[in-house]
Amino acid sequence: MRVVIRPETIEVSSHNRATGVIYFADNQEVFPEANWNDFVDVLLLEWSRQLLGVASGRMEQVTLRFMDGPFSVGLVCEATQCRALFKHGDKIVGSVGEIEVADLIQSFMSAGESLLNNGAFLTQMPKEASELRVALTQLKRGVPQARQ
């Protein structure tokens, strides 16, 4: 399972929010859908913080929530592997088992780089770009980050 961002869809609003197509994908399944548009800056930063808890061993379960709609991905982890539960509200609508935490972290790194390579995001939202860069660096290293 990986996080997918389609870089060509990223737009920065006049209210300094970055939106774009973002979703989770596995071999044959996507969640919530292949064209899901949401707040990519907010999601990547918060999801990176959640995943850092898993990578550092502080948390065994986290919930990665989408901003728009009642969608979330619950990760239940043990050692170096997780199981993902795709949820619509409280209802489980799909799952993926045996996800390597290292592979999931790599997909977050790639998704984050897609956003950090967006010129409008870098120039219009430098604080958020800096926070995301720090979060991704800490995630890569597995070092807990201080809350802002």
ABEGO torsion letter per residue (X at the ends): XBBBBBAAABBBBAAGBBBEBBBBBBAABBOABAABBBBAAAAAAAAAAAAAAAAAGABABBBBBBABEABBBBBBBBEABBBBBBBBEABBAEBBBGBBAAAAAAAAAAAAAAAAABAAAAAABAAAAAAAAAAAAAAAAGBBBBBX
